[in-house]
Amino acid sequence: QVQLVESGGGLVQPGGSLRLSCAASKSIYSANAMGWYRQAPGKQRESVATITSDGDTDYANSVKGRFTISKDNAKNTVYLQMNNLKPEDTAVYYCHLDHTFGRNFWGQGTQVTVSS
């Protein structure tokens, strides 16, 4: 099992920035992909950003140009840099690992609130 712990969430004003971190208890080097999802109240959980083992990235259209996903294999950590935050970005953000043999792991989530 891989334990994932998110951190970095909080309350920010529109236009502000946050950097989310997801620390894994084991090596993420062999993972197929890592990503961030978010879920707002009354909304379906959606993919925000993903990064493959090769370093290829993909983003939801709503966050392109504002969010950047990255990872540090040596630290077993994936990051989500969020800039120019909007109220519509308010949600619980979850770290996700797409591992080998169909195994999937989720963090407990971290709250991001964008409000003036």
The first five atom37 places (N, CA, C, CB, O) and aatype in JSON, in Angstrom:
{
  "aatype": [5, 19, 5, 10, 19, 6, 15, 7, 7, 7, 10, 19, 5, 14, 7, 7, 15, 10, 1, 10, 15, 4, 0, 0, 15, 11, 15, 9, 18, 15, 0, 2, 0, 12, 7, 17, 18, 1, 5, 0, 14, 7, 11, 5, 1, 6, 15, 19, 0, 16, 9, 16, 15, 3, 7, 3, 16, 3, 18, 0, 2, 15, 19, 11, 7, 1, 13, 16, 9, 15, 11, 3, 2, 0, 11, 2, 16, 19, 18, 10, 5, 12, 2, 2, 10, 11, 14, 6, 3, 16, 0, 19, 18, 18, 4, 8, 10, 3, 8, 16, 13, 7, 1, 2, 13, 17, 7, 5, 7, 16, 5, 19, 16, 19, 15, 15],
  "atom_mask": [
    [1, 1, 1, 1, 1],
    [1, 1, 1, 1, 1],
    [1, 1, 1, 1, 1],
    [1, 1, 1, 1, 1],
    [1, 1, 1, 1, 1],
    [1, 1, 1, 1, 1],
    [1, 1, 1, 1, 1],
    [1, 1, 1, 0, 1],
    [1, 1, 1, 0, 1],
    [1, 1, 1, 0, 1],
    [1, 1, 1, 1, 1],
    [1, 1, 1, 1, 1],
    [1, 1, 1, 1, 1],
    [1, 1, 1, 1, 1],
    [1, 1, 1, 0, 1],
    [1, 1, 1, 0, 1],
    [1, 1, 1, 1, 1],
    [1, 1, 1, 1, 1],
    [1, 1, 1, 1, 1],
    [1, 1, 1, 1, 1],
    [1, 1, 1, 1, 1],
    [1, 1, 1, 1, 1],
    [1, 1, 1, 1, 1],
    [1, 1, 1, 1, 1],
    [1, 1, 1, 1, 1],
    [1, 1, 1, 1, 1],
    [1, 1, 1, 1, 1],
    [1, 1, 1, 1, 1],
    [1, 1, 1, 1, 1],
    [1, 1, 1, 1, 1],
    [1, 1, 1, 1, 1],
    [1, 1, 1, 1, 1],
    [1, 1, 1, 1, 1],
    [1, 1, 1, 1, 1],
    [1, 1, 1, 0, 1],
    [1, 1, 1, 1, 1],
    [1, 1, 1, 1, 1],
    [1, 1, 1, 1, 1],
    [1, 1, 1, 1, 1],
    [1, 1, 1, 1, 1],
    [1, 1, 1, 1, 1],
    [1, 1, 1, 0, 1],
    [1, 1, 1, 1, 1],
    [1, 1, 1, 1, 1],
    [1, 1, 1, 1, 1],
    [1, 1, 1, 1, 1],
    [1, 1, 1, 1, 1],
    [1, 1, 1, 1, 1],
    [1, 1, 1, 1, 1],
    [1, 1, 1, 1, 1],
    [1, 1, 1, 1, 1],
    [1, 1, 1, 1, 1],
    [1, 1, 1, 1, 1],
    [1, 1, 1, 1, 1],
    [1, 1, 1, 0, 1],
    [1, 1, 1, 1, 1],
    [1, 1, 1, 1, 1],
    [1, 1, 1, 1, 1],
    [1, 1, 1, 1, 1],
    [1, 1, 1, 1, 1],
    [1, 1, 1, 1, 1],
    [1, 1, 1, 1, 1],
    [1, 1, 1, 1, 1],
    [1, 1, 1, 1, 1],
    [1, 1, 1, 0, 1],
    [1, 1, 1, 1, 1],
    [1, 1, 1, 1, 1],
    [1, 1, 1, 1, 1],
    [1, 1, 1, 1, 1],
    [1, 1, 1, 1, 1],
    [1, 1, 1, 1, 1],
    [1, 1, 1, 1, 1],
    [1, 1, 1, 1, 1],
    [1, 1, 1, 1, 1],
    [1, 1, 1, 1, 1],
    [1, 1, 1, 1, 1],
    [1, 1, 1, 1, 1],
    [1, 1, 1, 1, 1],
    [1, 1, 1, 1, 1],
    [1, 1, 1, 1, 1],
    [1, 1, 1, 1, 1],
    [1, 1, 1, 1, 1],
    [1, 1, 1, 1, 1],
    [1, 1, 1, 1, 1],
    [1, 1, 1, 1, 1],
    [1, 1, 1, 1, 1],
    [1, 1, 1, 1, 1],
    [1, 1, 1, 1, 1],
    [1, 1, 1, 1, 1],
    [1, 1, 1, 1, 1],
    [1, 1, 1, 1, 1],
    [1, 1, 1, 1, 1],
    [1, 1, 1, 1, 1],
    [1, 1, 1, 1, 1],
    [1, 1, 1, 1, 1],
    [1, 1, 1, 1, 1],
    [1, 1, 1, 1, 1],
    [1, 1, 1, 1, 1],
    [1, 1, 1, 1, 1],
    [1, 1, 1, 1, 1],
    [1, 1, 1, 1, 1],
    [1, 1, 1, 0, 1],
    [1, 1, 1, 1, 1],
    [1, 1, 1, 1, 1],
    [1, 1, 1, 1, 1],
    [1, 1, 1, 1, 1],
    [1, 1, 1, 0, 1],
    [1, 1, 1, 1, 1],
    [1, 1, 1, 0, 1],
    [1, 1, 1, 1, 1],
    [1, 1, 1, 1, 1],
    [1, 1, 1, 1, 1],
    [1, 1, 1, 1, 1],
    [1, 1, 1, 1, 1],
    [1, 1, 1, 1, 1],
    [1, 1, 1, 1, 1]
  ],
  "atom_positions": [
    [[0.83, -1.19, 0.0], [0.0, 0.0, 0.0], [0.87, 1.25, 0.0], [-0.94, 0.0, 1.2], [1.95, 1.27, 0.58]],
    [[0.37, 2.28, -0.66], [1.04, 3.57, -0.7], [0.15, 4.59, 0.0], [1.35, 4.0, -2.16], [-1.02, 4.76, -0.37]],
    [[0.68, 5.25, 0.99], [-0.04, 6.29, 1.69], [0.3, 7.64, 1.06], [0.3, 6.28, 3.19], [1.47, 7.95, 0.81]],
    [[-0.73, 8.45, 0.81], [-0.57, 9.76, 0.22], [-1.08, 10.82, 1.19], [-1.3, 9.86, -1.13], [-2.18, 10.69, 1.73]],
    [[-0.29, 11.85, 1.42], [-0.66, 12.92, 2.33], [-0.54, 14.25, 1.62], [0.22, 12.89, 3.6], [0.55, 14.66, 1.22]],
    [[-1.68, 14.93, 1.47], [-1.7, 16.24, 0.82], [-1.49, 17.35, 1.85], [-3.02, 16.46, 0.07], [-1.83, 17.19, 3.03]],
    [[-0.94, 18.45, 1.39], [-0.78, 19.62, 2.23], [-0.71, 20.86, 1.35], [0.49, 19.5, 3.11], [-0.53, 20.75, 0.13]],
    [[-0.86, 22.02, 1.95], [-0.73, 23.27, 1.22], [-2.03, 23.99, 0.92], [0.0, 0.0, 0.0], [-2.01, 25.1, 0.41]],
    [[-3.15, 23.37, 1.23], [-4.43, 24.02, 1.0], [-4.66, 25.15, 1.98], [0.0, 0.0, 0.0], [-3.93, 25.3, 2.96]],
    [[-5.7, 25.93, 1.71], [-6.02, 27.04, 2.59], [-6.97, 28.02, 1.95], [0.0, 0.0, 0.0], [-7.57, 27.73, 0.92]],
    [[-7.1, 29.17, 2.57], [-7.97, 30.24, 2.1], [-7.13, 31.34, 1.45], [-8.8, 30.82, 3.26], [-6.2, 31.87, 2.05]],
    [[-7.48, 31.67, 0.21], [-6.78, 32.73, -0.52], [-7.78, 33.6, -1.24], [-5.77, 32.14, -1.52], [-8.91, 33.19, -1.5]],
    [[-7.37, 34.82, -1.56], [-8.21, 35.73, -2.31], [-8.09, 35.46, -3.81], [-7.83, 37.18, -2.0], [-7.09, 34.91, -4.26]],
    [[-9.11, 35.83, -4.58], [-9.01, 35.67, -6.03], [-7.74, 36.33, -6.56], [-10.24, 36.26, -6.72], [-7.39, 37.44, -6.16]],
    [[-7.07, 35.64, -7.48], [-5.82, 36.13, -8.02], [-4.6, 35.66, -7.26], [0.0, 0.0, 0.0], [-3.47, 35.86, -7.71]],
    [[-4.81, 35.05, -6.12], [-3.71, 34.56, -5.31], [-3.17, 33.23, -5.8], [0.0, 0.0, 0.0], [-3.64, 32.68, -6.79]],
    [[-2.18, 32.72, -5.08], [-1.52, 31.48, -5.46], [-1.38, 30.53, -4.27], [-0.15, 31.77, -6.05], [-1.3, 30.96, -3.12]],
    [[-1.35, 29.25, -4.58], [-1.09, 28.2, -3.6], [-0.29, 27.11, -4.28], [-2.41, 27.64, -3.02], [-0.38, 26.91, -5.49]],
    [[0.51, 26.41, -3.49], [1.19, 25.23, -3.99], [0.83, 24.04, -3.13], [2.71, 25.45, -4.01], [1.12, 24.01, -1.93]],
    [[0.19, 23.06, -3.74], [-0.18, 21.84, -3.05], [0.94, 20.81, -3.17], [-1.49, 21.28, -3.61], [1.62, 20.73, -4.2]],
    [[1.12, 20.03, -2.12], [2.12, 18.97, -2.11], [1.45, 17.65, -1.76], [3.25, 19.29, -1.12], [0.51, 17.61, -0.98]],
    [[1.95, 16.59, -2.34], [1.46, 15.25, -2.05], [2.67, 14.37, -1.81], [0.57, 14.69, -3.2], [3.43, 14.08, -2.73]],
    [[2.84, 13.94, -0.57], [3.98, 13.1, -0.19], [3.54, 11.64, -0.13], [4.56, 13.55, 1.16], [2.56, 11.31, 0.52]],
    [[4.28, 10.79, -0.8], [4.0, 9.36, -0.83], [4.91, 8.62, 0.14], [4.16, 8.8, -2.25], [6.07, 8.99, 0.32]],
    [[4.37, 7.58, 0.75], [5.14, 6.82, 1.73], [6.14, 5.87, 1.09], [4.21, 6.04, 2.6], [7.06, 5.39, 1.75]],
    [[5.97, 5.6, -0.19], [6.87, 4.73, -0.93], [7.3, 5.41, -2.22], [6.22, 3.38, -1.22], [6.78, 6.46, -2.59]],
    [[8.25, 4.79, -2.89], [8.75, 5.33, -4.15], [7.64, 5.45, -5.19], [9.88, 4.47, -4.69], [6.82, 4.55, -5.33]],
    [[7.63, 6.57, -5.9], [6.65, 6.79, -6.97], [7.28, 6.62, -8.34], [6.03, 8.17, -6.84], [6.64, 6.88, -9.36]],
    [[8.52, 6.2, -8.36], [9.26, 6.09, -9.61], [8.58, 5.16, -10.61], [10.66, 5.62, -9.35], [8.57, 5.44, -11.81]],
    [[8.01, 4.05, -10.12], [7.41, 3.05, -11.0], [5.94, 3.31, -11.3], [7.56, 1.71, -10.39], [5.33, 2.53, -12.04]],
    [[5.37, 4.36, -10.77], [3.96, 4.67, -11.01], [3.73, 5.05, -12.46], [3.49, 5.8, -10.09], [4.57, 5.69, -13.08]],
    [[2.58, 4.65, -13.0], [2.24, 5.0, -14.38], [2.02, 6.5, -14.52], [0.99, 4.25, -14.83], [2.47, 7.12, -15.48]],
    [[1.31, 7.06, -13.55], [1.02, 8.49, -13.59], [0.61, 8.96, -12.2], [-0.09, 8.79, -14.61], [0.18, 8.17, -11.36]],
    [[0.75, 10.24, -11.99], [0.28, 10.88, -10.78], [-0.58, 12.06, -11.19], [1.46, 11.33, -9.87], [-0.4, 12.64, -12.26]],
    [[-1.52, 12.41, -10.34], [-2.39, 13.5, -10.71], [-3.11, 14.13, -9.55], [0.0, 0.0, 0.0], [-3.05, 13.66, -8.41]],
    [[-3.8, 15.21, -9.87], [-4.63, 15.91, -8.92], [-6.06, 15.95, -9.43], [-4.1, 17.34, -8.67], [-6.31, 16.24, -10.59]],
    [[-6.98, 15.64, -8.54], [-8.4, 15.75, -8.8], [-9.0, 16.74, -7.81], [-9.11, 14.36, -8.69], [-8.38, 17.06, -6.79]],
    [[-10.18, 17.22, -8.13], [-10.86, 18.1, -7.19], [-12.36, 17.82, -7.21], [-10.59, 19.57, -7.51], [-12.9, 17.35, -8.21]],
    [[-13.0, 18.11, -6.1], [-14.43, 17.91, -5.99], [-15.03, 19.04, -5.15], [-14.74, 16.54, -5.37], [-14.69, 19.22, -3.99]],
    [[-15.93, 19.77, -5.76], [-16.66, 20.83, -5.08], [-17.99, 20.29, -4.59], [-16.88, 22.04, -6.02], [-18.48, 19.28, -5.11]],
    [[-18.6, 20.92, -3.58], [-19.89, 20.46, -3.08], [-20.93, 20.37, -4.18], [-20.38, 21.39, -1.98], [-21.13, 21.31, -4.94]],
    [[-21.59, 19.22, -4.26], [-22.62, 19.02, -5.27], [-22.09, 18.76, -6.66], [0.0, 0.0, 0.0], [-22.87, 18.67, -7.61]],
    [[-20.78, 18.66, -6.8], [-20.16, 18.45, -8.1], [-19.5, 17.08, -8.17], [-19.14, 19.55, -8.39], [-19.17, 16.48, -7.15]],
    [[-19.3, 16.61, -9.38], [-18.6, 15.35, -9.6], [-17.1, 15.58, -9.52], [-18.99, 14.75, -10.96], [-16.6, 16.62, -9.92]],
    [[-16.4, 14.59, -9.0], [-14.95, 14.71, -8.93], [-14.37, 14.76, -10.34], [-14.34, 13.52, -8.13], [-14.77, 13.97, -11.21]],
    [[-13.45, 15.68, -10.57], [-12.89, 15.86, -11.89], [-11.37, 15.89, -11.84], [-13.41, 17.14, -12.51], [-10.77, 16.28, -10.85]],
    [[-10.78, 15.46, -12.93], [-9.33, 15.5, -13.06], [-8.89, 16.93, -13.34], [-8.85, 14.54, -14.17], [-9.47, 17.62, -14.18]],
    [[-7.86, 17.37, -12.64], [-7.32, 18.71, -12.81], [-6.03, 18.68, -13.62], [-7.07, 19.37, -11.45], [-5.87, 19.43, -14.58]],
    [[-5.12, 17.8, -13.23], [-3.82, 17.71, -13.89], [-3.21, 16.34, -13.66], [-2.87, 18.81, -13.38], [-3.41, 15.73, -12.6]],
    [[-2.47, 15.84, -14.64], [-1.79, 14.57, -14.52], [-0.37, 14.69, -15.07], [-2.56, 13.45, -15.26], [-0.09, 15.55, -15.91]],
    [[0.49, 13.83, -14.59], [1.86, 13.76, -15.09], [2.26, 12.29, -15.15], [2.84, 14.59, -14.2], [2.09, 11.56, -14.18]],
    [[2.79, 11.86, -16.29], [3.17, 10.47, -16.49], [4.58, 10.23, -16.0], [3.05, 10.09, -17.95], [5.3, 11.16, -15.62]],
    [[4.98, 8.96, -16.01], [6.33, 8.6, -15.61], [7.37, 9.21, -16.53], [6.48, 7.09, -15.59], [8.52, 9.41, -16.13]],
    [[6.98, 9.51, -17.76], [7.88, 10.14, -18.72], [7.91, 11.65, -18.6], [7.47, 9.76, -20.12], [8.71, 12.32, -19.26]],
    [[7.06, 12.2, -17.75], [7.03, 13.64, -17.56], [6.02, 14.38, -18.41], [0.0, 0.0, 0.0], [5.96, 15.61, -18.36]],
    [[5.23, 13.67, -19.2], [4.18, 14.32, -19.99], [3.06, 14.78, -19.08], [3.64, 13.36, -21.07], [2.68, 14.09, -18.13]],
    [[2.53, 15.95, -19.36], [1.48, 16.53, -18.53], [0.2, 16.76, -19.31], [1.96, 17.83, -17.92], [0.22, 16.9, -20.53]],
    [[-0.89, 16.8, -18.58], [-2.19, 17.09, -19.17], [-3.01, 17.87, -18.15], [-2.92, 15.78, -19.6], [-2.93, 17.61, -16.95]],
    [[-3.79, 18.83, -18.64], [-4.55, 19.69, -17.76], [-5.99, 19.83, -18.22], [-3.9, 21.05, -17.68], [-6.28, 19.74, -19.41]],
    [[-6.86, 20.04, -17.27], [-8.23, 20.39, -17.6], [-8.23, 21.76, -18.26], [-9.14, 20.37, -16.34], [-7.42, 22.62, -17.91]],
    [[-9.13, 21.96, -19.21], [-9.17, 23.24, -19.93], [-9.36, 24.43, -18.98], [-10.29, 23.21, -20.95], [-8.85, 25.52, -19.25]],
    [[-10.07, 24.21, -17.91], [-10.38, 25.29, -16.99], [-9.16, 25.81, -16.23], [-11.41, 24.84, -16.03], [-9.21, 26.91, -15.66]],
    [[-8.07, 25.04, -16.2], [-6.9, 25.44, -15.43], [-5.66, 25.63, -16.28], [-6.62, 24.43, -14.36], [-4.61, 26.01, -15.75]],
    [[-5.74, 25.38, -17.56], [-4.59, 25.54, -18.45], [-4.07, 26.97, -18.4], [-4.95, 25.15, -19.89], [-4.83, 27.93, -18.48]],
    [[-2.76, 27.08, -18.28], [-2.14, 28.39, -18.2], [-2.06, 28.94, -16.8], [0.0, 0.0, 0.0], [-1.35, 29.92, -16.56]],
    [[-2.77, 28.33, -15.85], [-2.77, 28.8, -14.47], [-2.14, 27.8, -13.51], [-4.17, 29.1, -14.04], [-1.48, 28.19, -12.54]],
    [[-2.35, 26.51, -13.77], [-1.84, 25.45, -12.88], [-0.67, 24.73, -13.54], [-2.97, 24.44, -12.54], [-0.61, 24.6, -14.76]],
    [[0.25, 24.26, -12.71], [1.38, 23.48, -13.19], [1.62, 22.3, -12.27], [2.65, 24.36, -13.29], [1.77, 22.47, -11.06]],
    [[1.65, 21.1, -12.84], [1.93, 19.9, -12.06], [3.38, 19.51, -12.26], [0.97, 18.74, -12.46], [3.92, 19.62, -13.36]],
    [[4.01, 19.05, -11.2], [5.4, 18.61, -11.28], [5.63, 17.54, -10.23], [6.37, 19.8, -11.08], [4.79, 17.33, -9.35]],
    [[6.76, 16.86, -10.3], [7.07, 15.84, -9.32], [8.56, 15.79, -9.06], [6.57, 14.49, -9.78], [9.38, 16.18, -9.89]],
    [[8.89, 15.29, -7.89], [10.27, 15.09, -7.48], [10.38, 13.63, -7.03], [10.71, 16.1, -6.33], [9.98, 13.29, -5.91]],
    [[10.89, 12.79, -7.88], [10.98, 11.36, -7.57], [11.85, 11.09, -6.35], [11.51, 10.6, -8.77], [11.57, 10.18, -5.57]],
    [[12.91, 11.86, -6.19], [13.8, 11.66, -5.05], [13.1, 11.92, -3.73], [15.01, 12.58, -5.18], [13.43, 11.31, -2.71]],
    [[12.13, 12.82, -3.74], [11.38, 13.15, -2.54], [10.03, 12.44, -2.47], [11.17, 14.64, -2.46], [9.28, 12.62, -1.51]],
    [[9.72, 11.64, -3.49], [8.43, 10.93, -3.55], [7.26, 11.9, -3.4], [8.36, 9.85, -2.47], [6.31, 11.63, -2.66]],
    [[7.35, 13.01, -4.09], [6.37, 14.07, -3.92], [5.92, 14.64, -5.27], [6.94, 15.19, -3.04], [6.73, 14.82, -6.18]],
    [[4.63, 14.91, -5.37], [4.07, 15.58, -6.53], [3.5, 16.91, -6.07], [2.98, 14.7, -7.23], [2.99, 17.03, -4.95]],
    [[3.59, 17.92, -6.93], [3.16, 19.26, -6.58], [2.12, 19.77, -7.58], [4.36, 20.21, -6.54], [2.05, 19.32, -8.72]],
    [[1.34, 20.71, -7.12], [0.43, 21.43, -8.0], [0.54, 22.91, -7.67], [-1.05, 20.92, -7.84], [0.05, 23.37, -6.63]],
    [[1.19, 23.66, -8.55], [1.3, 25.1, -8.39], [0.06, 25.73, -9.0], [2.6, 25.64, -9.05], [-0.22, 25.54, -10.19]],
    [[-0.67, 26.49, -8.22], [-1.91, 27.11, -8.66], [-1.76, 28.63, -8.6], [-3.1, 26.63, -7.8], [-1.58, 29.2, -7.52]],
    [[-1.85, 29.27, -9.75], [-1.73, 30.71, -9.84], [-3.03, 31.32, -10.36], [-0.57, 31.1, -10.75], [-3.86, 30.64, -10.97]],
    [[-3.2, 32.6, -10.1], [-4.39, 33.32, -10.54], [-5.66, 32.56, -10.18], [-4.34, 33.56, -12.05], [-6.51, 32.3, -11.03]],
    [[-5.77, 32.2, -8.93], [-6.9, 31.4, -8.47], [-8.22, 32.16, -8.59], [-6.69, 30.96, -7.04], [-8.28, 33.37, -8.39]],
    [[-9.26, 31.41, -8.91], [-10.59, 31.95, -9.06], [-11.54, 31.28, -8.08], [-11.08, 31.75, -10.5], [-11.27, 30.17, -7.62]],
    [[-12.64, 31.93, -7.73], [-13.61, 31.31, -6.82], [-14.08, 29.94, -7.29], [-14.81, 32.21, -6.65], [-14.36, 29.07, -6.46]],
    [[-14.16, 29.72, -8.58], [-14.59, 28.44, -9.13], [-13.58, 27.33, -8.89], [-14.85, 28.58, -10.6], [-13.89, 26.16, -9.11]],
    [[-12.38, 27.67, -8.43], [-11.38, 26.67, -8.1], [-11.59, 26.09, -6.71], [-10.0, 27.27, -8.19], [-10.93, 25.12, -6.33]],
    [[-12.52, 26.66, -5.96], [-12.8, 26.18, -4.61], [-13.26, 24.74, -4.64], [-13.85, 27.07, -3.93], [-14.24, 24.4, -5.32]],
    [[-12.57, 23.88, -3.9], [-12.88, 22.46, -3.88], [-11.93, 21.75, -2.93], [-12.79, 21.85, -5.3], [-10.97, 22.34, -2.43]],
    [[-12.2, 20.48, -2.68], [-11.25, 19.62, -2.02], [-10.39, 18.99, -3.1], [-11.96, 18.53, -1.14], [-10.9, 18.39, -4.04]],
    [[-9.09, 19.11, -2.96], [-8.16, 18.59, -3.94], [-7.54, 17.3, -3.44], [-7.07, 19.63, -4.24], [-7.05, 17.21, -2.31]],
    [[-7.56, 16.29, -4.31], [-7.07, 14.96, -3.96], [-5.88, 14.56, -4.82], [-8.19, 13.93, -4.11], [-5.88, 14.78, -6.04]],
    [[-4.89, 13.99, -4.19], [-3.75, 13.43, -4.89], [-4.08, 12.0, -5.31], [-2.48, 13.47, -4.01], [-4.73, 11.26, -4.57]],
    [[-3.64, 11.61, -6.49], [-3.93, 10.29, -7.02], [-2.7, 9.68, -7.66], [-5.06, 10.35, -8.03], [-1.95, 10.35, -8.37]],
    [[-2.49, 8.38, -7.39], [-1.44, 7.6, -8.03], [-2.06, 6.49, -8.85], [-0.47, 7.03, -6.98], [-2.82, 5.67, -8.33]],
    [[-1.74, 6.46, -10.13], [-2.1, 5.36, -11.01], [-0.9, 4.44, -11.04], [-2.5, 5.86, -12.46], [0.08, 4.7, -11.74]],
    [[-0.96, 3.34, -10.26], [0.17, 2.46, -10.11], [0.05, 1.25, -11.02], [0.3, 2.03, -8.67], [-0.91, 1.13, -11.79]],
    [[1.0, 0.37, -10.92], [1.03, -0.82, -11.76], [-0.03, -1.83, -11.34], [2.41, -1.47, -11.71], [-0.54, -1.79, -10.22]],
    [[-0.34, -2.73, -12.26], [-1.32, -3.8, -12.04], [-2.69, -3.27, -11.64], [-0.82, -4.75, -10.98], [-3.39, -3.88, -10.83]],
    [[-3.06, -2.14, -12.19], [-4.38, -1.58, -11.95], [-4.6, -1.01, -10.57], [0.0, 0.0, 0.0], [-5.74, -0.75, -10.19]],
    [[-3.56, -0.82, -9.82], [-3.7, -0.29, -8.46], [-3.8, 1.23, -8.47], [-2.52, -0.73, -7.6], [-3.05, 1.91, -9.16]],
    [[-4.73, 1.74, -7.7], [-4.95, 3.17, -7.57], [-4.94, 3.58, -6.11], [-6.27, 3.57, -8.24], [-5.5, 2.88, -5.26]],
    [[-4.31, 4.7, -5.82], [-4.22, 5.18, -4.46], [-4.64, 6.64, -4.39], [-2.8, 5.01, -3.92], [-4.35, 7.43, -5.29]],
    [[-5.34, 6.99, -3.32], [-5.86, 8.34, -3.12], [-5.44, 8.9, -1.78], [-7.37, 8.34, -3.23], [-5.33, 8.18, -0.79]],
    [[-5.2, 10.2, -1.76], [-4.98, 10.89, -0.51], [-6.31, 11.26, 0.12], [0.0, 0.0, 0.0], [-7.37, 11.0, -0.45]],
    [[-6.25, 11.87, 1.3], [-7.47, 12.24, 2.02], [-8.04, 13.58, 1.58], [-7.19, 12.28, 3.5], [-9.18, 13.9, 1.91]],
    [[-7.27, 14.34, 0.85], [-7.74, 15.61, 0.32], [-7.32, 16.81, 1.16], [0.0, 0.0, 0.0], [-7.1, 16.69, 2.37]],
    [[-7.21, 17.94, 0.51], [-6.91, 19.2, 1.18], [-7.83, 20.28, 0.62], [-5.41, 19.59, 1.0], [-8.01, 20.38, -0.59]],
    [[-8.39, 21.09, 1.51], [-9.37, 22.1, 1.11], [-8.7, 23.33, 0.55], [-10.24, 22.47, 2.29], [-7.76, 23.87, 1.15]],
    [[-9.18, 23.78, -0.6], [-8.76, 25.04, -1.2], [-9.99, 25.92, -1.32], [-8.08, 24.81, -2.59], [-10.97, 25.55, -1.96]],
    [[-9.94, 27.08, -0.7], [-11.05, 28.03, -0.75], [-10.56, 29.35, -1.31], [-11.68, 28.22, 0.64], [-9.62, 29.94, -0.78]],
    [[-11.2, 29.81, -2.37], [-10.84, 31.08, -3.01], [-12.01, 32.04, -2.82], [-10.5, 30.88, -4.53], [-13.07, 31.85, -3.41]],
    [[-11.81, 33.05, -2.02], [-12.89, 33.97, -1.69], [-12.33, 35.31, -1.26], [-13.78, 33.39, -0.59], [-11.25, 35.38, -0.66]],
    [[-13.06, 36.37, -1.57], [-12.69, 37.7, -1.15], [-13.36, 38.09, 0.16], [-13.04, 38.7, -2.23], [-13.16, 39.19, 0.66]]
  ]
}
